[in-house]
């Protein structure tokens, strides 16, 4: 009886470890990011914001940056088309950026 109980506990523990390690909360899909992808995108977003702010022409704070699976979307208002173009170029220069979608509007 004790051996059967030990085997049962072993399989329950094995199941729990497998479920935690590879459960649905960890896997990404086309509409949801995995935990690792979310962290990568957070880093990319921060680097893109810094690149735009540090650019002498594009230095704008009104641009919203969102990243999903390496695709960066820029939105908000800028003063000129040149500023928008520089913001897009600054975003493209960041490592890990796969694509930049420009949704910015000129005031």
N, C-alpha and C positions, 0 to 999 in steps of 0.2 A: 504494500500500500504506500509506503514512504517513497519508494522508487518511482511509482506512477505519479505521485504528487510532485516530485522533483522534476520529472520530465514535463509535466503540464506547466509548471512555473517557467521552465526554460523556454518553451514555445511561446508562452504569453509574453515573456520578456523580449524574445526575438522578434515577435510581431510588432511590439511597441517601438522597438528601435528602428525597424524597417519603416514603420508608418511615420515616425517623426522625421527620419532622414529623407524620405522620398515622398512624403504625403502631398496632397493637392496644393497645400499652401506654399510649397517650394518650387513647383513646376510652373514654367511660363507657358503662355499660349499666345495666339495672335492678338488677343484683347487684354491680356493680363501679363504683367511682368513677374518674373521670378524675383526672389529676394536679392540675388546677385545683380540682376539687370536693374532693379530699382536703385541699388547703391551706385552702380556705374552711371546711371542716368543722373543721379543727384550730383555726382562729381562733375559730369560733363556740363550740367546746368550752371554750376558754380564757376567753372572755368570759362564758359561762354560769357556769363555776366561780367566777369573780371576783364576778359578780352575786349568786350565792347566798351566798358568804362575806361579802360586804359588806352584805347585808341584816341588820338588827339582830335580826330574829326567826328567820330561816332559817339564820343563821350556823352551818352544819354542815360538817364535813369528811368525814363518813361517806357522803355522797351521791356515787355514781359517775355521771359524765356521759359519754355516748357520742353521737356525731352522725354521721348518714349522710344525705347529700344534703339537709341543712338540717333533718332531723327529729331532734330531741333526745330521748334516752331517759334518764330519771333513775331510778336504782335505789339500793338500800341501805336503811339503817335510820335512822329519825328518831324524836324523842321524842313527837311528837303530830301529829294530822291537820292542825293549824294550821301547823306547821312545813313539812309536806309541801306544803300549799297555797301557802305563801309561796315555797317553792323553785320550784314550777311557775310562779308569777307572775313571779318573777325571771328564769326561763329565757325565758318568753314576751316579756319586755321587751327582749331582746337582738336587735339587727338581724340579719336573715338567717335567723332561726328560723322555719320553716314550720309546725311542729307540735311539741308536747311530749307525750311518752308517759310517764305516771307509773307506775313499777314499784316505788315506795318502800313500805316496810313500817314500821308503827309498832311500836316496841319494847314 
